[in-house]
Amino acid sequence: MTVFNFFKPYQYATVAAGASGTIFLLKVPAGHKAYIQRTGNNWFQNTYFEWKVDGEIVEKVERMIAPVPAAKPENPPIIAVDSIEWIAYNNSDSSLTFEVLQDGIFQEER
């Protein structure tokens, strides 16, 4: 059984004032499942994220779950079969740089 770590577990992007944008996107390789083991993000006033797994909203995130360098363990891990995505909505009057860390492993399905 093949097991390997997420590629690019830390992703970031700048979102203009009044706009939205994808901050984190990870596609699950065919024939595998993803196990999200740690979650971290930054957060700003007048902003929020939509955290999606397999196209479904896991949470509307209006807070810092944990700082990126000290990401929170997910116990049990959150399982994805297609994709993991974080979209930031910036309702502030400034451009902001959003950060997300989703760390974990891919495991081959049998």
N, C-alpha and C positions, 0 to 999 in steps of 0.2 A: 504494500500500500504506500503510495507516494504522499509525502507530507512536506510542505515548504511554506516559508514565511510570506506574508503579504509583501508585494513590491510597492514602494512609495507609500508607507503607512502615514507619513506626515505630508500634508498638502496645504497650500495657502493661496489666497488670491485677494486682490483689492476690488472692492465693489463701490461704485460711485454712489453719492448721496441720492436717495430716492429710487435706487435700482436694486436688482437681485442678481445673483450669479451662483453658479456651481463652484463650491470650494473644494469638495472632495468627491472623487468618482473612482470606484474600483469595480471592474468587471470580474466576475468569478469565471475562471477557466472552465471550459466544457468538461464534463465528467468529474467535477470536483464540488465540494461544499466549502464555504468560508466559515470560519469560527472566529467571531470578533471577541478578542480577549481583553482588550484595554481601550478606553475611550477618554479623550481629552479635547478641549476646545477653549478658545478665548471667547469673550462676549463684550458687547458695548450696549450702553443705554439706547433705547429706541431701535433695537435690532432683534432679530430672532433667526433661528435655523429651522428648516425642515429636515429631519434625519429620516432617510428612507432606506429600507431594506427590501429588495425585490419589488420596488415600485410602491410599496405601502409605507405610510408614515408611521415610524416607530414612536416619535415624539416631536412635538413642537418645542424646540429648545430655546428657552428665554432666560438662560443662566449659563454660567460656566459649570459644566459637569465636573471637571477637574482640570488643573493646568496641564497644558500639553507636555511639559517635561515630567510631570508626575501623574500620568493618566490613571484613571480609575479602573480597577479590574472588573470585568464583567463575569459574574459567577451566578448561574452557569453562563457559558459563552452564548452570544447571539449568533444564530445560524442564518446564512444567506446562500441561495442557490444561483442567483442571477447577478445582483449588483448591490453595492452600498453607495449611497449618495447623500451629501449634505449640501443644501442650498441655503445661502444667506440672503436675508431681506434687510436692507439698510434703509431704515426710515429716518435716519439722522440727516443733518445738513452738511455732513462732511464725508469725503471718501474714506473708507476704512479697510484695513487689511485683516481678513479673517483667517484663522488657523484651525485645523482639525487634525487630530491623530486618531486613527482607527487601526489598531495593531492586532494581529492574529495570525492564523495559519489557514492554508488551503489543504484539504484532505481529499484524496481520490475516493470517489464513490465506488462501491462494489455492488 
